[in-house]
Amino acid sequence: MIYVMVGDNMKNVILIMLILGIIASVLAGCAHNPQFNIRISGTYDLEFSGSYLAVMSNGQTDSKSINATIPCEIAIVGIDGITISTVSVEFQKQAEQGTLKVEILKDDEVIASSKTTAAYGVVSLTTEQD
């Protein structure tokens, strides 16, 4: 066995770091903003396009157009105490074959989901925070 002796100054530094870590964790928990993720899955490498719109509790919006391939995940986070009240998405397959599945997650829990196998099919979802 190997024993490491820690001097009093090092013990104080470790104690202070531990206390600061606990305080930061508590403050982060108090300022929690729910995170929304948009998860696009289905047929691997299938091309899709579309957009999302996030409406904040203060009325501001965040939107983005997407051209990508499966799999894809997009994170949307409220900032500075402003929460997200609505998330709306619409994505379209860029091929006749394959499956496009779209899920909206809030804090890693699926709250809305839909898929299509139609040629050039479209998936539209909207969700509102309680």
C-alpha positions in Angstrom: 0.0 0.0 0.0 1.1 3.5 -0.7 0.0 6.3 1.7 0.1 10.0 0.7 0.4 12.5 3.4 -1.4 15.8 2.7 -0.3 18.9 4.5 -2.7 21.3 6.3 -2.5 23.8 3.5 -3.5 21.2 0.9 -6.3 20.0 3.1 -7.7 23.6 3.3 -7.5 24.0 -0.5 -9.3 20.6 -1.0 -12.0 21.6 1.6 -12.5 25.0 -0.1 -12.8 23.4 -3.5 -15.3 20.9 -2.2 -17.4 23.6 -0.6 -17.4 25.7 -3.8 -18.4 22.6 -5.9 -21.4 22.0 -3.6 -22.4 25.7 -3.8 -22.2 25.6 -7.6 -24.2 22.5 -7.8 -27.0 24.0 -5.6 -27.1 27.2 -7.6 -27.2 25.3 -10.9 -30.1 23.2 -9.6 -32.0 26.4 -8.7 -31.5 28.0 -12.1 -32.6 24.9 -14.1 -34.0 25.6 -17.5 -35.6 22.6 -19.2 -33.7 21.5 -22.3 -35.5 20.4 -25.4 -33.9 18.1 -27.9 -35.0 17.2 -31.4 -34.0 13.7 -32.3 -34.1 12.6 -35.9 -33.6 8.9 -36.6 -34.7 6.2 -39.0 -32.9 4.9 -42.0 -29.2 5.5 -41.6 -27.8 8.2 -43.9 -31.2 9.3 -45.2 -31.1 12.9 -46.2 -33.8 15.2 -44.8 -34.5 18.9 -44.6 -36.8 21.2 -42.6 -36.8 23.6 -39.7 -37.6 24.1 -36.1 -39.1 27.0 -34.2 -38.7 27.5 -30.4 -40.8 30.2 -28.7 -39.5 31.5 -25.4 -41.6 32.5 -22.4 -40.8 36.1 -23.1 -42.0 35.9 -26.7 -38.6 35.7 -28.4 -38.2 33.0 -31.0 -35.3 30.9 -32.1 -35.6 29.1 -35.5 -33.2 27.3 -37.8 -33.3 25.5 -41.1 -31.7 22.1 -41.3 -30.3 20.0 -44.1 -28.7 16.9 -42.7 -28.6 13.1 -42.7 -29.9 10.6 -40.1 -29.0 10.3 -37.3 -29.2 13.9 -36.1 -29.9 15.6 -32.7 -30.5 19.3 -32.0 -30.4 20.8 -28.5 -32.5 23.8 -27.7 -31.9 25.4 -24.3 -33.6 28.4 -22.6 -31.1 31.0 -21.3 -30.8 33.5 -18.5 -34.0 32.2 -16.7 -36.0 32.4 -19.9 -37.8 29.1 -20.5 -38.9 27.6 -23.8 -42.7 27.5 -24.0 -43.3 25.9 -27.5 -41.3 23.8 -29.9 -42.5 23.2 -33.4 -40.7 21.1 -36.1 -41.2 20.1 -39.7 -38.9 17.8 -41.6 -39.2 16.1 -45.0 -37.4 13.1 -46.4 -35.3 13.8 -49.5 -35.9 10.3 -50.9 -38.7 8.0 -51.9 -37.4 5.1 -49.7 -36.6 4.9 -46.0 -38.0 6.0 -42.6 -37.9 9.4 -41.0 -38.7 9.5 -37.3 -38.8 12.7 -35.3 -39.0 13.0 -31.5 -39.1 16.1 -29.3 -37.6 15.4 -25.9 -37.8 17.5 -22.7 -35.1 16.8 -20.2 -34.4 13.5 -22.0 -38.0 12.3 -21.9 -39.9 11.9 -25.2 -42.9 14.2 -25.2 -43.9 14.0 -28.9 -43.0 11.6 -31.7 -44.0 10.8 -35.3 -42.6 9.0 -38.3 -43.2 8.6 -42.0 -42.2 6.0 -44.6 -44.0 7.8 -47.4 -42.1 8.9 -50.5 -40.7 12.3 -49.6 -42.8 12.2 -46.5 -43.2 15.0 -44.0 -43.2 14.9 -40.2 -44.7 17.9 -38.3 -44.8 18.1 -34.5 -45.6 20.9 -32.0 -45.4 20.7 -28.2 -46.0 23.2 -25.5 -44.5 23.3 -22.0 -46.9 23.0 -19.1 
